[in-house]
Amino acid sequence: MARQTEPAAGTATIIRPSTLGRLGAAPSSGRARARRFGDVIRRVAARPGGFIGLLVVALILLCAVFAPQIATHNPDAIDLAHRFAPPSLEHFFGTDQLGRDLFSRQIHGSRVAMGVALSAILIGLSLGVVLGVAAAYTTSAVERAITILFDAISSFPSIILALALVAVVGPSLLMVVLVVALTLVPQFGRVTLAQVLSVINMPFIEAEQVIGASKLRIVIHHVIPNTLAPVGILAAMEVPVVIALEAALSFLGLGIQPPLASWGSLLQDGYQNLSKGYTPAIIACLVLAIVTLGFTLCGEALRDAIDPKSRRRA
Amino acid sequence: MAGHYFLRRAATAAISIVSAMTLLFCLIAAIPGDPASVLLGPQASAEFSRQFIEEMGLNRPVYERILLFFANVATGNLGVDVITGRTVSAIVLAALPSTISLALVSILIAVAVGLPLGIFAATHRGSPSDAILAVVSIIFVSMPSFILGIIFLVVFSVWLDWLPILGTGTGLGDQLQRLILPAAVLSLGYIGLLARLIRSSMLEVLGESYIRTSRAFGISNWRITYAYALRNALLPTLAALGMIAGRVLGGAVLIEILFARQGLGTTLYDAIVSRNFPVMQGVVFVVVVIFVLVQLVVELSYSLVDPRIRAKRQEG
């Protein structure tokens, strides 16, 4: 098979048009879509890595949704009589420097992490897709301007850009989301642009044009749905990266502000009080390590399930 | 023409640097609110904040600030630290060697360990050690480096009590000793990444027909693996090195803060915490320049090493 030339070399995920047949090129009913979704999940779960990943992801999502029900204590309740308590039946993970229950804080931390990750990725993805489609569909001058914007954003290591912006605006939950979203825009944009360029000349698009479908209709009903597979894979692969970035910012005290419990600030609390005991720091490390591992496994299994050929490219 | 291609890539890199800084200035200007009150805190006197705004040039329009910044950069002037009065270029130059050595040693370790592991995994495909390697790699690839850093700190300084590991150190021996742990932390994830990358590209190359032909000619397995397959399998790795170098640079920021090393990362962090705007701007600029240059070098060397790419680019 002749290898496709890739319009944007260096993009992380490349979906070849040949794999698109079963990925929604044709409009389909809701039920067919649901069946295909179930099929992808089954294929993800069929690999041991994907199964573990799905398990972790499901667990984290459950924790985030049902945090108040799962938590054994109020995460912000201060109990100075029981500071630095070791793990026990009363406090599964022990307590912190203010006597707050660490298990409950970790559980509530999943809300912050998932909230930040999902909203940042959603914003970054939407902007990226819009800019990517715009770059493919407009004049070459606009395309060049958009590519320069992508290059400009990706000229910063993302943690540096985030630090620089947070320094000026002051740290807050909203800023963290927006800054992280900004660092994601070029990746989604480039994948979308590459994908649109490879779809745009396919026979079924030409057929639509011949029938007389408007440009807007073609973009919304045919071009964008065809970019969703690689964009979705990228989104899944970015979740652990975003969780790590938010944790890093919060760890440095430049992300989520106290008393809100985030995985990064919990790590910071544990790190600051290492001399009093290492359990809180180690637990915070383990939580972050397991969560990023779970989401990475899940993302990779998803990529392999949707685009088996990319497996060889790692 | 090859020269033409080099020039075009260099121009793109320069545009990236300029547009990146322009973007940063625009974002800062576009953010609502008074930067002086954020930078100085609400307690700052009106007189002081007015003086500050003037000194930072924050009262000028954005385009003027950008032009001024690049005019200064062109003469080697990155600005002056508002707190100590030192020039930002002196501060950056003092911090640079420690960060560069940390990043370089980490990348060296990653290549030196990841490359043999990847080759081993590819030549022993499906063996138990291949499976173990795959599991260990994914664990280290997915783990954020600062998490690994904290685990290492706890293990080595709290449990094993192997001090000193913090700080940059004085004297070559001491500096090297203190470099080992942070560099190891930073490289572990990339060892896994490189091993996986080399394994998969080795497997791809080993499946090519010229390898089969070589086998048919009775060329030794060793020669096929190392002399024929590896050379082509290394190419995607080279491309990945640019990405890795960038991430190492970003990761070094956190690792420096964790291990209390004096470097670009700690300088940036201190500047942010103390609201030292010119230093922050200067450090970010230098990081962007290094980041873009590394990618340029990697991309150019990529086409130098691979004649197929060179040919394709000369056509197009």
Contacts between the chains, C-beta under 8 A, distances in Angstrom:
chain1	res1	chain2	res2	distance
A	10	B	239	7.1
A	10	B	243	8.0
A	49	B	138	7.1
A	148	B	15	6.3
A	148	B	16	7.7
A	148	B	19	5.2
A	149	B	19	7.4
A	149	B	23	7.4
A	151	B	12	7.3
A	151	B	15	7.3
A	151	B	16	4.5
A	151	B	19	6.7
A	151	B	20	7.7
A	152	B	16	6.3
A	152	B	19	3.9
A	152	B	20	4.4
A	152	B	22	7.2
A	152	B	23	4.5
A	153	B	20	7.5
A	153	B	23	6.7
A	155	B	16	4.8
A	155	B	17	6.5
A	155	B	19	7.7
A	155	B	20	3.8
A	155	B	288	5.1
A	155	B	291	6.2
A	155	B	292	5.3
A	156	B	20	6.2
A	156	B	24	7.8
A	156	B	284	7.4
A	156	B	287	7.5
A	156	B	288	5.9
A	156	B	291	7.2
A	157	B	246	5.6
A	157	B	247	6.9
A	157	B	249	5.4
A	157	B	250	3.2
A	157	B	253	7.7
A	157	B	287	6.7
A	157	B	291	6.0
A	158	B	250	6.6
A	159	B	250	4.5
A	159	B	251	7.8
A	159	B	253	6.0
A	159	B	254	7.0
A	160	B	250	6.0
A	160	B	253	6.7
A	160	B	268	7.3
A	160	B	284	6.1
A	160	B	287	5.3
A	160	B	288	7.8
A	161	B	24	7.7
A	163	B	253	7.4
A	163	B	268	6.4
A	163	B	269	7.5
A	163	B	272	6.0
A	164	B	24	6.4
A	164	B	272	7.8
A	164	B	280	6.3
A	164	B	284	5.0
A	165	B	24	8.0
A	165	B	27	6.2
A	165	B	28	7.6
A	165	B	31	7.9
A	166	B	272	7.7
A	167	B	271	7.8
A	167	B	272	3.9
A	167	B	275	7.5
A	167	B	280	5.9
A	168	B	28	5.1
A	168	B	31	6.5
A	168	B	35	6.2
A	168	B	38	6.5
A	168	B	39	7.3
A	168	B	277	7.9
A	169	B	31	5.2
A	169	B	33	7.5
A	169	B	38	6.5
A	170	B	38	5.1
A	240	B	142	5.9
A	244	B	144	3.8
A	244	B	147	7.9
A	247	B	144	6.8
A	247	B	147	7.9
A	248	B	144	6.7
A	248	B	146	5.8
A	248	B	254	5.7
A	251	B	146	6.6
A	251	B	254	7.8
A	252	B	254	7.6
A	252	B	257	6.9
A	252	B	269	6.7
A	253	B	273	8.0
A	254	B	272	6.9
A	267	B	147	7.6
A	267	B	150	6.9
A	271	B	150	6.0
A	274	B	153	7.7
A	274	B	154	6.8
A	274	B	158	6.3
A	278	B	154	5.0
A	278	B	158	5.6
A	278	B	159	8.0
A	281	B	150	6.1
A	281	B	154	6.2
A	282	B	151	7.3
A	282	B	154	6.3
A	285	B	147	5.0
A	285	B	150	5.5
A	285	B	151	5.3
A	288	B	144	6.7
A	288	B	147	5.2
A	289	B	139	7.8
A	289	B	142	7.8
A	289	B	143	5.0
A	289	B	147	5.6
A	292	B	142	4.7
A	292	B	143	6.3
A	292	B	144	6.3
A	292	B	147	8.0
A	293	B	138	7.1
A	293	B	139	6.0
A	293	B	142	4.5
A	293	B	143	6.9
A	295	B	142	7.7
A	296	B	138	6.6
A	296	B	141	6.9
A	296	B	142	3.7
A	297	B	138	6.7
A	297	B	142	7.5
A	300	B	138	7.7
A	311	B	200	7.8
A	312	B	200	5.7
A	312	B	203	7.1
A	312	B	204	5.4
A	313	B	200	6.6
A	313	B	204	7.9
A	313	B	236	7.7
A	314	B	196	5.2
A	314	B	197	5.4
A	314	B	199	7.6
A	314	B	200	4.0
A	314	B	201	7.7
